[in-house]
Amino acid sequence: MKATKFLKTADVQDRKWILIDAEGVVVGRLATFIAMRLRGKHRPDYTPHIDCGDKVVIINADKVVFTGNKRKDKMYYKHTGYPGGLKETTAGKILDGRFPERVMKKAVQRMLPKESPLARKQLSNLHVYAGAEHPHEAQKPEVIDFKSMSSKNTREG
C-alpha cells in the first residue's frame, strides 16, 4: 500500500500568475473559480494545509454583475465598534462607490477557509483592480478567458 504524498512548503513550485477580465461576469461564479485557484485545488499535488495555489490578478472589477436583484438587495454589514454601530450598505452602492473592488475581494474571501493564517496567506495572492490597468506586467500573467468557459458566467445588463 502506497502512502499519500504531501507537499512541503519548500516543495511548492510552478506557481502561475493568471489574469482575469471581470467585465460582465457574474460575481459568485468568478469567486468560486478564483477561490479554487488560490487554494491550489486545480493541481494534482494539492495539499490542504499548504499554500500551493496560483497568484490571481483581476481587472475591471467595477464592471462585475449580479444575478437577479442582488445588486440592490444584497447587504454588506460592518460594525464601528460602538454600541448600536452596525452599518449596512448594498452591493450596488459599493460598486458605484470609491472602492468597487471590495465586492470581488469579499466574495472570494468568504469562499476561502475561515479566518486563519493560511486563509490570509492565500488571500494575499489575490490582486483586484477596478480599472483595466495593473502593475503586474513583469510577471507575464497567463490570460484566462473566464467568460467563454460557460454561457452562465456572463449576464447582460
PyMOL commands that set and color helices and strands:
alter all, ss='L'
color gray80, all
select helices_A, chain A and resi 9-11+27-39+61-63+70-73+91-96+101-109+117-123+137-139+147-149+151-153
alter helices_A, ss='H'
color red, helices_A
select strands_A, chain A and resi 17-21+55-59+75-79+86-90+126-128+142-144
alter strands_A, ss='S'
color yellow, strands_A
deselect
rebuild
show_as cartoon
